[in-house]
Amino acid sequence: MKLLLSAYACEPGVGSEPGKGWNMAREMAKYHEVWVLTWSGRRPGIEMEIARNPVPNLHVIYYGWPGDRLWRGGIGLYLHYYLWQIAAYFVARQLHREINFDLVHHISYASYWMPSFLPLLPVPFVWGPVGGGESAPKTFRPDFSWWGKAYELLRDLSQWLGEANPFVRLALQRSAVVLVPTEDTAQRLRSLGRQDVQVFLHTALPEEEISCLGQYKLPESNPIRFISIGRLLHWKGFHLGLRAFAAAKLDGAEYWIIGDGAESKRLQRLARDLGIASQVKFWGKLPRDETLRKLGECHVLVHPSLHDSGGTGCLEAMLAGRPVICLDLGGPAILIAQETGYKIPAQDPERAVQDLAESMTRLALDPKLRVSLGQAAQKRGSEIFSWNVKGKFYNQLYEEILAKRTSQQII
């Protein structure tokens, strides 16, 4: 099969959206001849990796504008992405004339309210998984900073404008298959008239990373050490984790937080106000390999995110054999099962903090429980959320789409 992947974010060894784009392209090249169309700023990282580890059947097409890196930050990123998507259509149209693709699949960015224009090509189109339909519960918003409240309002507005965008609706109508990571996004797309949306969580890691993470043994040292990893933003919910840690009152326990962001000073101030500053360590932003080493020095991941369509950090902890405590929202709620950790109902902040604290206490007092949950998490992660498994799913999906198209042409 000649497959075109649209992956604006695509880069090896980065994680998150770029990592998903790269791993998808590499995995599908095992089955088909793949062209991946990505932003030209990703060229150095991709070419360095391909020089070390060539990928047969993979062709990378770069597109960008001179100097576009300079205005791509902050809000400019969304404008850059939108304009890139328009230009990508014309690049892909010319490529299709030369190559004659069998199927086109949009991978990244993965927001349902930001359209792809590639459904205009005369070939079957797969959209997603596209998320972004998840929202912070309104009962939690009074706790946010003024910027956090403004952010959520802007996000709500973006979703509304996106749903009114005719190109979003066009992509929805012309897609052979629409994939979404969570039921929240599925409900939004169904309200736009597409009923056969498939929920499929895209979060995965390649086999080599699964193997490396499996080498991290649970620390035998006591007392317990919790860890949270991610950008320090209001919707990541780290303020809930700190309040729960303080409420648990665990003598000698530690709470490590890795990442940086707009909420950094506010969170450090909160730790002081709660009287737990001596037990909380803010490491700042670390390289990914060092972040994973820090994870290996801890016992439990706390991930109280309020809207997260993926949850790669949760999967990394699972594959390292760590129990995960998360809110029962978004992608993490799909990743975590009853036998691998705790999913806390997100009804209101006070109840969530109380339940988070109880889960922390339970795991702190029962080392055997930490081991059993961690082992189950590792098993679930490796059996369901590897790129080998995802690749088989996508390959079967493509074959079904083309078989259906062939039968329709015959009829």
C-alpha positions as CSV (number, residue, x, y, z in Angstrom):
1,M,0.0,0.0,0.0
2,K,1.2,3.5,-0.7
3,L,0.3,5.5,2.4
4,L,0.5,9.2,3.1
5,L,0.7,10.3,6.8
6,S,0.1,13.9,7.7
7,A,2.1,14.5,10.9
8,Y,2.9,18.1,11.5
9,A,4.6,17.0,14.7
10,C,7.0,14.2,14.0
11,E,10.3,13.6,15.7
12,P,12.1,10.7,17.3
13,G,13.1,10.7,21.0
14,V,10.8,13.6,22.0
15,G,7.6,12.0,23.3
16,S,4.1,13.5,23.2
17,E,2.8,14.6,19.8
18,P,6.1,14.5,17.9
19,G,6.9,11.0,19.3
20,K,3.5,9.8,18.3
21,G,4.0,11.0,14.7
22,W,7.4,9.4,14.4
23,N,6.4,6.1,16.0
24,M,3.3,5.9,13.8
25,A,5.4,6.5,10.6
26,R,8.0,4.0,11.6
27,E,5.5,1.3,12.6
28,M,3.5,1.6,9.4
29,A,6.6,1.3,7.3
30,K,6.8,-2.3,8.5
31,Y,3.7,-3.0,6.5
32,H,3.5,-0.4,3.7
33,E,5.5,2.1,1.7
34,V,5.0,5.3,3.7
35,W,5.4,9.0,2.9
36,V,5.2,11.2,6.0
37,L,4.5,14.9,5.5
38,T,5.8,17.0,8.4
39,W,7.0,20.5,9.4
40,S,10.5,21.3,8.1
41,G,11.7,22.2,11.6
42,R,11.7,18.5,12.5
43,R,14.3,17.7,9.8
44,P,17.5,17.7,12.1
45,G,16.1,15.2,14.6
46,I,14.6,12.9,12.0
47,E,17.6,12.8,9.7
48,M,19.9,12.2,12.7
49,E,17.8,9.2,13.7
50,I,17.5,7.8,10.2
51,A,21.3,8.1,9.8
52,R,21.7,5.9,12.9
53,N,18.8,3.6,12.3
54,P,17.5,3.5,8.7
55,V,13.8,2.8,8.2
56,P,13.1,0.9,5.0
57,N,10.0,2.0,3.1
58,L,9.8,5.4,4.9
59,H,10.0,8.7,2.9
60,V,9.9,12.0,4.8
61,I,8.6,15.1,3.1
62,Y,9.4,18.4,4.8
63,Y,7.5,21.6,4.4
64,G,7.9,25.0,6.0
65,W,8.6,28.7,5.3
66,P,11.9,30.5,5.8
67,G,12.0,32.0,9.3
68,D,8.7,30.4,10.4
69,R,10.3,29.1,13.6
70,L,10.5,32.7,14.8
71,W,6.7,33.3,15.1
72,R,5.7,29.7,15.8
73,G,5.7,30.1,19.6
74,G,2.7,30.7,21.9
75,I,-0.5,31.5,20.2
76,G,1.4,31.8,17.0
77,L,1.7,28.0,17.0
78,Y,-2.0,27.6,16.2
79,L,-1.9,30.1,13.3
80,H,1.3,28.4,12.0
81,Y,-0.4,25.0,12.2
82,Y,-3.5,26.2,10.4
83,L,-1.6,27.8,7.6
84,W,0.7,24.7,7.4
85,Q,-2.4,22.5,7.0
86,I,-3.6,24.6,4.0
87,A,-0.2,24.4,2.4
88,A,0.1,20.7,3.1
89,Y,-3.0,20.0,1.0
90,F,-1.3,21.5,-2.1
91,V,1.9,19.6,-1.4
92,A,0.0,16.4,-0.9
93,R,-2.1,17.0,-4.0
94,Q,1.1,17.2,-6.1
95,L,2.6,14.1,-4.4
96,H,-0.6,12.2,-5.2
97,R,-0.3,13.0,-8.9
98,E,3.2,11.6,-8.8
99,I,2.7,8.6,-6.5
100,N,-1.0,7.8,-6.5
101,F,-1.6,7.1,-2.8
102,D,-4.0,4.4,-1.8
103,L,-4.9,6.0,1.6
104,V,-4.2,9.2,3.5
105,H,-4.1,9.4,7.4
106,H,-3.9,12.5,9.5
107,I,-2.1,11.9,12.7
108,S,-0.9,15.2,14.2
109,Y,-1.9,17.6,15.5
110,A,-4.7,15.7,17.1
111,S,-7.5,18.3,17.9
112,Y,-10.9,17.7,16.4
113,W,-11.6,21.5,16.2
114,M,-8.5,22.1,14.0
115,P,-9.3,20.8,10.5
116,S,-7.2,18.9,8.0
117,F,-7.7,19.7,4.3
118,L,-6.5,16.4,3.1
119,P,-10.0,14.8,2.8
120,L,-10.2,16.9,-0.4
121,L,-7.9,14.4,-2.0
122,P,-9.6,11.7,-4.1
123,V,-8.5,8.8,-1.8
124,P,-9.8,7.3,1.4
125,F,-9.0,9.5,4.4
126,V,-8.5,8.4,8.1
127,W,-8.8,11.2,10.6
128,G,-7.2,10.7,14.0
129,P,-7.4,9.8,16.7
130,V,-8.3,13.4,17.2
131,G,-9.0,14.6,20.8
132,G,-9.6,18.0,22.3
133,G,-13.2,17.3,23.3
134,E,-12.2,16.9,27.0
135,S,-12.8,19.8,29.3
136,A,-12.0,20.6,32.9
137,P,-15.1,20.0,35.0
138,K,-16.6,23.4,35.9
139,T,-16.6,22.6,39.6
140,F,-12.8,22.6,39.5
141,R,-12.4,26.0,37.7
142,P,-12.8,28.3,40.7
143,D,-9.5,26.9,42.0
144,F,-7.7,28.1,38.9
145,S,-5.6,31.3,38.6
146,W,-7.1,34.1,36.6
147,W,-5.0,33.0,33.7
148,G,-6.2,29.4,34.1
149,K,-9.8,30.6,34.1
150,A,-9.2,32.7,31.0
151,Y,-7.4,29.7,29.3
152,E,-10.4,27.5,29.9
153,L,-12.8,30.1,28.5
154,L,-10.6,30.5,25.4
155,R,-10.5,26.7,25.0
156,D,-14.2,26.5,25.2
157,L,-14.5,29.2,22.6
158,S,-12.0,27.4,20.4
159,Q,-14.1,24.3,20.6
160,W,-17.2,26.2,19.7
161,L,-15.6,28.0,16.8
162,G,-14.0,24.8,15.5
163,E,-17.4,23.0,15.6
164,A,-18.8,25.9,13.5
165,N,-15.9,25.7,11.0
166,P,-17.2,24.3,7.7
167,F,-13.8,22.6,7.0
168,V,-14.0,20.7,10.3
169,R,-17.5,19.5,9.3
170,L,-16.1,18.7,5.8
171,A,-13.3,16.6,7.2
172,L,-15.8,14.8,9.4
173,Q,-18.1,14.1,6.5
174,R,-15.5,13.0,4.0
175,S,-13.4,10.7,6.3
176,A,-13.7,7.0,5.7
177,V,-13.0,6.5,9.4
178,V,-12.9,9.0,12.3
179,L,-11.0,7.9,15.4
180,V,-11.0,9.6,18.8
181,P,-9.2,8.7,22.0
182,T,-12.0,9.3,24.5
183,E,-15.8,9.3,24.8
184,D,-15.8,13.0,25.5
185,T,-14.6,13.8,22.0
186,A,-16.8,11.1,20.5
187,Q,-19.9,12.8,21.9
188,R,-18.9,16.1,20.5
189,L,-18.4,14.7,17.0
190,R,-21.7,12.7,17.2
191,S,-23.4,16.0,17.9
192,L,-22.0,17.3,14.7
193,G,-23.6,14.5,12.7
194,R,-21.0,11.7,12.6
195,Q,-22.4,8.8,14.5
196,D,-19.9,6.0,13.6
197,V,-17.0,7.6,15.5
198,Q,-14.6,4.9,16.9
199,V,-13.0,5.4,20.3
200,F,-9.4,4.2,20.1
201,L,-6.8,5.4,22.6
202,H,-3.6,6.2,20.6
203,T,-1.2,6.2,23.5
204,A,1.6,3.7,23.0
205,L,5.4,3.2,23.3
206,P,7.8,1.3,21.1
207,E,9.2,-2.1,22.2
208,E,12.7,-0.8,22.9
209,E,11.3,1.8,25.4
210,I,9.0,-0.8,27.0
211,S,12.0,-3.0,27.5
212,C,14.0,-0.2,29.1
213,L,11.2,0.8,31.4
214,G,10.8,-2.7,32.5
215,Q,14.3,-2.7,34.0
216,Y,13.3,-0.1,36.7
217,K,12.7,-2.0,39.9
218,L,10.5,-0.6,42.7
219,P,12.8,1.1,45.3
220,E,13.1,-0.9,48.5
221,S,13.7,2.3,50.5
222,N,11.1,3.7,52.8
223,P,9.3,6.0,53.3
224,I,7.4,6.3,50.1
225,R,8.2,8.7,47.3
226,F,5.4,10.0,45.0
227,I,6.1,11.7,41.6
228,S,4.2,13.9,39.1
229,I,5.5,14.6,35.7
230,G,4.3,17.2,33.1
231,R,4.0,20.9,32.3
232,L,3.2,23.0,35.3
233,L,-0.1,24.2,34.0
234,H,-3.4,24.7,35.9
235,W,-5.2,21.9,34.1
236,K,-2.6,19.3,35.0
237,G,-4.0,19.4,38.5
238,F,-0.7,19.4,40.4
239,H,-2.3,21.7,43.0
240,L,-4.7,18.9,43.8
241,G,-1.8,16.5,44.2
242,L,0.0,18.8,46.6
243,R,-3.2,19.4,48.7
244,A,-3.8,15.6,48.8
245,F,-0.2,15.0,49.9
246,A,-0.5,17.5,52.7
247,A,-3.8,16.0,53.8
248,A,-2.3,12.5,53.9
249,K,0.2,13.6,56.5
250,L,2.8,10.9,55.7
251,D,5.8,11.2,57.9
252,G,9.1,11.3,55.9
253,A,7.3,10.8,52.6
254,E,8.5,12.8,49.6
255,Y,6.7,14.3,46.5
256,W,8.8,15.0,43.4
257,I,7.5,17.2,40.7
258,I,9.2,17.3,37.3
259,G,8.4,20.0,34.7
260,D,8.1,23.7,34.3
261,G,5.4,26.1,33.3
262,A,3.2,29.1,34.2
263,E,2.1,27.6,37.5
264,S,5.6,26.9,38.9
265,K,5.8,29.7,41.4
266,R,2.1,29.3,42.4
267,L,2.7,25.6,43.2
268,Q,5.9,26.3,45.1
269,R,4.0,28.9,47.2
270,L,1.2,26.4,47.7
271,A,3.7,23.8,49.1
272,R,5.0,26.4,51.5
273,D,1.5,27.5,52.6
274,L,0.5,23.8,53.2
275,G,3.6,23.3,55.3
276,I,5.1,20.5,53.1
277,A,7.9,22.5,51.3
278,S,10.6,20.4,53.0
279,Q,9.0,17.2,51.6
280,V,8.3,18.5,48.1
281,K,11.1,18.7,45.5
282,F,10.6,20.7,42.3
283,W,13.1,19.4,39.8
284,G,12.2,21.7,36.9
285,K,12.2,20.5,33.3
286,L,14.6,17.6,32.7
287,P,15.7,15.7,29.6
288,R,13.4,12.7,28.9
289,D,16.0,10.1,29.8
290,E,16.8,11.8,33.2
291,T,13.0,12.2,33.8
292,L,12.6,8.4,33.4
293,R,15.5,7.8,35.8
294,K,13.8,10.0,38.4
295,L,10.6,7.9,37.8
296,G,12.7,4.8,38.6
297,E,13.6,6.3,42.0
298,C,9.9,6.7,43.0
299,H,7.2,4.4,44.0
300,V,3.9,5.9,42.7
301,L,2.9,8.3,39.9
302,V,0.3,10.9,40.8
303,H,-1.4,12.2,37.6
304,P,-4.4,14.4,38.6
305,S,-4.9,15.9,35.1
306,L,-8.3,17.6,34.4
307,H,-8.3,17.1,30.7
308,D,-5.8,14.9,29.0
309,S,-6.7,12.9,25.8
310,G,-3.6,10.8,26.0
311,G,-1.6,10.2,29.1
312,T,1.9,9.0,28.0
313,G,3.3,9.8,31.4
314,C,0.9,7.3,32.9
315,L,1.8,4.6,30.4
316,E,5.5,5.1,31.1
317,A,4.9,4.7,34.9
318,M,2.8,1.6,34.2
319,L,5.5,0.0,32.1
320,A,8.0,0.8,34.8
321,G,5.8,-1.2,37.2
322,R,4.5,1.8,39.2
323,P,0.9,2.1,40.4
324,V,-0.8,5.3,39.1
325,I,-3.2,7.5,40.8
326,C,-5.2,9.6,38.4
327,L,-8.6,11.3,38.0
328,D,-11.3,9.4,36.3
329,L,-11.1,11.6,33.2
330,G,-9.8,11.4,29.6
331,G,-7.1,9.1,28.4
332,P,-5.6,8.2,31.8
333,A,-9.0,6.8,32.8
334,I,-8.7,4.4,29.9
335,L,-5.1,3.5,30.5
336,I,-5.6,2.7,34.2
337,A,-7.6,-0.3,35.3
338,Q,-8.9,-1.2,38.8
339,E,-6.0,-3.7,39.2
340,T,-3.3,-1.3,38.2
341,G,-4.0,1.9,40.3
342,Y,-6.7,4.3,41.4
343,K,-9.1,6.4,39.3
344,I,-10.5,9.2,41.5
345,P,-14.0,10.5,40.7
346,A,-13.8,14.1,39.6
347,Q,-16.9,15.5,41.2
348,D,-15.5,18.5,43.0
349,P,-12.0,19.5,44.3
350,E,-12.6,18.8,48.0
351,R,-13.8,15.3,47.4
352,A,-11.0,14.6,44.8
353,V,-8.4,15.8,47.2
354,Q,-9.8,13.6,50.0
355,D,-9.8,10.5,47.7
356,L,-6.3,11.2,46.4
357,A,-5.1,11.5,49.9
358,E,-6.7,8.2,50.9
359,S,-5.1,6.5,47.9
360,M,-1.7,7.9,48.8
361,T,-2.1,6.7,52.3
362,R,-3.2,3.2,51.3
363,L,-0.2,2.8,49.0
364,A,2.2,4.3,51.5
365,L,1.2,1.8,54.2
366,D,1.1,-1.3,52.0
367,P,4.3,-2.1,50.1
368,K,2.8,-5.4,48.9
369,L,-0.1,-3.6,47.3
370,R,2.3,-1.3,45.5
371,V,4.1,-4.3,44.1
372,S,0.9,-6.1,43.0
373,L,-0.6,-3.0,41.3
374,G,2.7,-2.2,39.7
375,Q,3.1,-5.7,38.2
376,A,-0.5,-5.7,36.9
377,A,0.2,-2.2,35.4
378,Q,3.3,-3.4,33.6
379,K,1.5,-6.4,32.2
380,R,-1.5,-4.3,30.9
381,G,0.8,-1.7,29.4
382,S,2.9,-4.1,27.5
383,E,0.0,-6.2,26.2
384,I,-2.3,-3.4,25.1
385,F,-0.3,-0.1,24.6
386,S,2.7,-1.0,22.5
387,W,3.3,0.3,19.0
388,N,3.4,-3.3,17.8
389,V,-0.2,-3.7,18.9
390,K,-1.3,-0.3,17.5
391,G,0.4,-1.1,14.2
392,K,-1.6,-4.3,13.7
393,F,-4.8,-2.4,14.5
394,Y,-4.1,0.3,11.9
395,N,-2.9,-2.1,9.3
396,Q,-6.2,-4.1,9.6
397,L,-8.2,-0.9,9.6
398,Y,-6.5,0.2,6.3
399,E,-7.2,-3.2,4.7
400,E,-10.8,-3.0,5.7
401,I,-11.2,0.5,4.2
402,L,-9.6,-0.5,0.9
403,A,-11.6,-3.7,0.7
404,K,-14.8,-1.8,1.3
405,R,-13.9,0.7,-1.4
406,T,-13.0,-2.0,-3.9
407,S,-16.4,-3.7,-3.3
408,Q,-18.2,-0.4,-3.8
409,Q,-16.4,0.2,-7.0
410,I,-17.3,-3.3,-8.3
411,I,-21.0,-2.8,-7.4
